[in-house]
Amino acid sequence: MAWIYLLIASLFEIAWTFSLKLMSVKKLKAIQWRSFFTQISNWAVLAPFAGYVLFGIGNIVFFSMAMKEIPASTALAVWMGRR
């Protein structure tokens, strides 16, 4: 089961990197929070940031679950080797 957790952690890492590419901090700072719910375009700016947070947390959780059964050096080598 640990190898499946490691695979899931790798997929979360890929999604995390992709959401980082799509995220624009400049646009995020420009959001008018008073009228946030009235404009659909605000959600498009916030979605990559939410993905960044969720995929980053998922990556850490699944990687730590995999390291409970797999030695850290092996898990890190496999996790980094998928790039």
C-alpha positions in Angstrom: 0.0 0.0 0.0 2.9 2.3 0.7 3.9 2.3 -3.0 0.4 3.4 -4.0 0.8 6.3 -1.5 4.1 7.2 -3.1 2.5 7.2 -6.5 -0.4 9.4 -5.3 2.1 11.7 -3.7 3.9 12.0 -7.0 0.7 12.8 -8.8 -0.1 15.5 -6.2 3.4 16.9 -6.7 2.8 17.2 -10.5 -0.6 18.9 -9.9 1.0 21.2 -7.3 3.7 22.3 -9.8 1.0 22.8 -12.5 -1.1 24.9 -10.2 2.0 27.0 -9.3 2.5 27.7 -13.0 -1.1 28.9 -13.3 -1.1 31.0 -10.2 -0.7 34.8 -10.5 0.1 36.5 -7.2 -0.4 39.9 -8.9 -4.0 39.0 -9.9 -4.6 37.5 -6.5 -3.6 40.8 -4.8 -5.9 42.8 -7.1 -9.0 40.9 -6.1 -11.7 43.2 -4.6 -12.7 41.2 -1.6 -15.8 43.3 -0.9 -17.3 42.2 -4.3 -15.7 38.8 -4.4 -18.9 36.8 -4.8 -20.5 39.0 -7.4 -17.7 38.5 -10.0 -17.1 35.1 -11.6 -13.6 36.2 -12.7 -12.4 36.2 -9.1 -13.0 32.5 -8.8 -10.8 31.9 -11.8 -8.0 33.7 -10.1 -8.5 32.0 -6.7 -8.8 28.4 -8.1 -5.0 27.9 -8.9 -4.2 29.2 -5.4 -6.6 26.8 -3.8 -5.2 24.0 -5.9 -1.7 25.0 -4.8 -2.6 24.7 -1.2 -4.7 21.5 -1.5 -2.2 19.6 -3.7 0.7 20.7 -1.6 -0.9 19.4 1.6 -2.0 16.2 -0.2 1.6 15.7 -1.4 3.0 16.0 2.1 0.3 13.7 3.7 0.7 10.9 1.1 4.5 11.1 1.1 4.6 10.9 4.9 2.2 7.9 4.8 4.5 6.2 2.3 7.6 6.8 4.5 6.0 4.9 7.4 6.6 1.6 5.5 9.3 2.5 3.0 12.8 3.8 4.1 13.1 7.5 3.6 16.1 7.2 1.2 14.2 4.8 -1.1 11.0 6.8 -0.9 12.8 10.1 -1.7 14.7 8.5 -4.6 11.6 7.1 -6.2 9.6 10.3 -5.5 12.3 12.5 -7.1 13.1 10.0 -9.9 9.6 10.4 -11.4 10.6 13.9 -12.7 
